[in-house]
Amino acid sequence: QMQLVESGGGLVQAGGSLRLSCVASESIRSFNNMAWYRRAPGNEREFVARISSGGYTGYKDSVKGRFTISRDNAKRSLYLQMNNLKPEGTAVYYCNGGGTDAAPGGLWGQGTLVTVSS
């Protein structure tokens, strides 16, 4: 079964940057949408950013202008560049494949923890 593995999380001060990566065990070309979601402590999982196979992107309003999603199909990889991080960005970030503009797909990674200190 196809797997997604995230990396790049860690501890960063507010205003800092991190780049998350997600590598798939198989080709992601067939996935129109790849996306990042996150779950903060005590909260529900929420959408962060998505990118289509054609490169169209969508973002949660609160991260627009600070986060950038990208994908490299040849490397079976999805990325999330996060700049000017804020403490409310503390969460486990999950890579997701196969979703639509309205909902995530059924393929999830195990998550990578991002902690933003104030």
N, C-alpha and C positions, 0 to 999 in steps of 0.2 A: 504494500500500500504506500502511496506517495506520502512523503513526510516533508514538513517545513521546519527549519531550525533557525531560530533567531539568535542574534548576538549583538553586542555593542552597548548594552545597558551598563549602568553604573551610577556612581554618586557624582553629582556636579553642583556647583553653586548656582544660585539664581543669576541669570544673565549669560550663563555658559552654554556650550554646545555639545551635542552628541550626535553620532551617526549610527543608526540601527541598520542591521543587515538581516536578510532572511534568505536562506539558500534552500532550494527545493531539491528533493532526491531525483526528480524527473523533470522533464520539460514543462515550462509554464506557458508555452505558446498557446495552448488550447484554452487558457483562462482569459476570457475577455477582461475581467476585473481582478486585480490584486489590490489588497487593502491592508491598512493598519488599523487596529482597534486597541483600546486600552481599558483597564479596569483599575480605578483608584481604590484605596482601602475603604471598605464600607459602601462602595457605589456599584452600580450596574456597569457592565461593559458598554463602552460607547465608541462610536465611529470616530476616527481621527482623519484618515485620508484614503483616497482610492486612486487608481490609475488604470485606464483601459489599455487594451492591446494597441490602440492607436495613439496612445500617449495623452489622452484627455484625463485631466485630474480634477478631483473635488476634495474639499477640505472642510473640516469642522470650523465654524466661524472663528472660534477663539484661537485657532492656530494659524489662520491665514496670514501670510506675510512673514511667518517665522519658521514654518515647517515646509519641507519640500520632499515630495515622494517621487521616486524614480524606479525604473525597472530595467534589467538587462536580460533579455530572454536568452541570449547566448550563454550567459553565466548562470542561468536559472535562478536569478536573484532579484530581490526587491529591497529597496533602501528607503530610509526616512532620515533626512537631515533635519535636525532640530536645533534651531538657534534661539537665542534670547529665552532660554527656558525659565519657566516660572514655577514656584513651589506647587501650584495646583496641577502641574504636569507630572507629579509623582504618581506612578502607576506601573502596573505590569503591562507591557506593550506586546500585542499579539499580531502575528502575520496571518493573513487570511486569503484564501484563494477560491475562486469560482463563484463569487457573489454577484449580486446585481447592484444597481444604484440604490435600491431600497433595502437590501438585506445582505448580510454576510453569507458566504458559501459554507459548505460543510467541512472544509479543510482548514485546520488550525495548527499553528505551531505551539510550542510549550510556553512561550512567553519569555520576555527579558525585562528585568526590573530596572526602572529608571527612578532615581531618587534625587530630587532637586531641593537643596537646602537653602534656607533664606538667610 
